[in-house]
Amino acid sequence: MAEADFVIITGLSGAGKSLTMKCFEDLGFFCVDNLPPALIPKFAQLCAASSVNQMALVIDVRGRRFFPELRRSLEELTSLGFAPRILFLEADDRVLVRRYSESRRRHPLAPGGGILEGIKKEREALTELRDMAQNILNTSKLSPNQLMRASRKFVDSREASMRIAVHVQSFGFKYGLPLDADMVLDVRFLPNPFYVPELSPMSGLDEPVRDYVIKRPEAQDFLDRAQALLESVLPAFLEEGKQNLTVAVGCTGGRHRSTAVSEQLGERLRRLGYLVNVQHRDVAQAEHLAAR
């Protein structure tokens, strides 16, 4: 139970709690917005029973009727083996006023208007909760990408760096480039098994073709360089707020070379700790044409 990462996102209305919750969702957290504090221990137990070990809750003055129970709920969480961390978001008054003016929403503590009055009441109501927070973040000058970076730092810089999802997709250039490719690797420089009679009917998923392609020194050198490139750029992509990266690996028909290389590249990235999904766009199409 102690291994679970339990985060409570709270703070002033308009400070960016909803966007922060989306950031935590992208980091792999199971998130719930505006849960009454009295239900927090039950929520934690349900998540633990479902093997959810990363959870985040948004708590704010929309649940003001339940705030007296928050401290009691946090104490109960500790007794259950959880170690909740509190991230408190705030912003300058002028920034909050501008955000409310732009959104044309009413402040929850000033339903009749008077945004500044509502902000003052909220600051007073949240004083104790702010004092309990492990991290206080002023979002006045933060862009959405900067808020994402701050969220990742709060989680854990090493673990978060591995949470970018890498989609490796083999394809055939003769069928066109994948529309969603972020990066394209061309392996048509490798000898083509298509021209080897006993290998032509197979694909890069079959061991004889895989060995023919991958065991060549030039293939190993290419994989080493591709791995080094991705190791250097993936953290930077994540730093810019990108949560998914599609690496397209292409050969002529998408059946032999690109398929074998994609499988090997995906396996290398998995060993490094990245979330990897490997798909082969044109294998079935190529097999269908070969059978005609």
N, C-alpha and C positions, 0 to 999 in steps of 0.2 A: 504493500500500500504506500510506503514511504517513497517509492520510485515514481509515483504519479506526479505529473507537473500540473498543479492546479493554480490558475491565475484568475484573479478578480480584477476586472477593468472597471474603473469608476472615475468620478470627477465631475466637473462642471458641464452642464448642458451646453452643447455647441463647441466643446473642446476637441471633438473628434473621436468619441467612443465608438460610434458605428463603423467608421473607417478602420479604426484599430482592430475591432472585432473581425473585420474582413481580412486584415493582415494576419491575424492569428489563425484564421481558417486556412489561409494559404500556406501557413507554416505547419499545417497538419493537426491543429487543435479542433476538438469538438466544442462548438460555441453555442451559447444560449443567451439571448438578450432579455433583460428586464425580468429576471427570475426573482420572486419574492425571497428575501433573505431567509425566512423560516424554512424554505424548501431546499436550501443549499446542501445540508448534510444528506438528505435523501437523494438528491441529484448525484452527489459524489459516490454514494453507495451503488446507485444504478449503473453509473459509468464503470466503476470498478468491476461490477458483476458482469459487464459486457466487454471486459478487457480493454476499455478505453483508458489510456494512461496519460492523455494530454487533453485537458479541458479548460475552457475559459468562460467566465460569466461576466455579463455587463450588469452592474448594479448602480442605480442612480436615484434621483429624487422622484422619478415616476413611481417608485415603490416606497414613498415616504411614510406610508402608514405602517410599514414593516421595519423601519430602521431601528427601532429599539431592540429588535430581535437579532440584529446583525452580529453584534459582539458575541451573543450567546451561540449563534450558529458557527462562528469562527472558532470558538472554544471547543464546540462539539466536533468540528472537523479535525482539530488537533488530536482529540481523544480517540478518533477513528483511525488515526495514522496518516492523515493528510497534512501537508505543510503548505497551506495556501499563501500565495504571494499577491500583493496588491499593487497594481499600477494605477496611479492617480493622474488624470489628465486635467490640465487647467490652461487658461489663456488670459490675456489682458482684457480688461473690460471693453476697451474700444474695439478690439478684434471680435469679441463675442457679440457686441451690439451690431457690428457690421454683418457678421454671419447671419444673425437673426433677421436683419433687415433684408438681406439678399434672399434668404429662404422664405421670408414672409410667414414664418411660423411663430406661434406664441410661446413665450417662456413658460415652463410648467408651474413655476411659482408666481407667475404674474399673468393669469389668464385674461385679465381685463386690460392688459397693456403694461406700460412702464417696465421696459426690459431691464433697465439698470436696477430698479427696485428688486426685480426677481433675481438678478445676479447676486445682489447683496445678500438676500435671504438665503440663497443657495450656498454661498461661501460660508455663511455662519452655520448652516445645517450640516455641512460636510467637514467642518473643522476637525472633529475627532477622527473621522475616517481618514482624512489627509495625514494626520499625525501617525496613523498606523501603517501608512504605505511604505513599501520598500523602495519605491521609485516614484518620483514626482516629475512629470514631463510637461513642460510648457510648450504648447503647440502653436503659439502665436505666429512664429516665423517659419513653420515647417510646411514643406510641400508634401503631397501624398507619398512620393518616393522617400522623402526624408523620414516621414512617419513610419513607413515600412522598415527602414533601416533601424530606427529606434526600437521598434517592436522586436526585431530579430536580436538586437543586442540584449534586450531584457530577457528573452528566452534563453539563449546560449549561443554565442557566436560560432563555436565549433559544430554543434549539432545542426544549427540552422543552415550552415553552409552546405550541408548535405541534403537539404530538403528540396532543392530544385529537381524537378522531375525531367529526366532525359528520355526523349522518344527517338529511338534509332530506327530508321525506316529504309529498307532497301528498295530500289526502283530501277526501271529500265529507261534510259534516255530516249529510246525510240517511242516510248509512251508518254513522254513529257515530264517536266519537273513537278515534284509535289508542290502544291500551292501553299502549304503551310510550313515549308522548310525554312528554318532559320539559318542553316549552314548546309552546304552541299559539298560532299567529298566524291571525287571522280576516281574510280579504280579501273578504268578502261586501259590503263598502262600495264596491267597484269595479264599474263598469258590466258587466253580464253579456253576454258574446258569444252566449250561448244564444238571446237574443231577436233576434239579427241573422241573418236567414235564410241568407245565404251563409257565415256563420261557424259556425252551430250544428252542422253535421255534423263539423266539425274539432275539434281539441283544442289545448291550450296548447303542444303540441310543434310545431304548424304555424305557419309564419312570419306569416300574416295574423292569426291569433288572438293570437300573441305581441305583434305590433306594436300591435294594438288595445288590449291590456291594459297593456303595459309602457311605451309611449310617453306615456301620460297623466301629467301633472305629479303628480297625487295618488299614482300608483303609484311614481314615482321618489322622492317624498318618503317614502313608506312603506318602500321598500327602503333608503333612506339611514338612516332611524331604526332599522330592524331590524338593519342591519349594525352601527351604532354600539352598539346594545344588546348584540349578541353579542360584539363586540370587547371590551366592558367586563366581561361575565360569564364568558366562556370561560376566561380565566386563573384566575378565582376558583373555577370549578368544578373545574379541574385541581388547584388548590391543595388542594381538599378531597378529592382522590383519585379524582375521577370521570374515567374515560378515554373515555367515549362519551356523546354528548349527541344526543338525537333532537328535532329541531325540526319540528313538524307544522304545515303551512300548509293551511288549509281554506277551501273555498268551498261552495256548495250541493251540487253534484254531484261535485266533484273532477275535473272534466274540462277546464275552460277557465282560469279565473282562478288557482286555486291551483297548477295545473301550470305555467303561465307564470311565476308569481312564484317558485315553488320553483326552477326552472331558473336564473333570474337571481340569486337569493340564493345558490345553490350556487356559481355562477361567481364572484361577488364574494368569497366566503369562500376559494375556491381561489386567487384572486389575492393574498389576504393570506397565503397559505402554509399554510392548514389542510388537513387530510385530510378530504375531503368526499365523501359518497355521496348521490346524489339518486335517489329512487324515487317512483313515482306509484301509490298504492294502488288508486285507484278509476277510473282512466282506462278500463281494459278493461271494467269493469262498466258504466260510463256509456255507452260505445260500444255495448255489447250491448243495453242498454235502448233506446238511440236508434234502433237498427236494427230494432226490433220493429214 
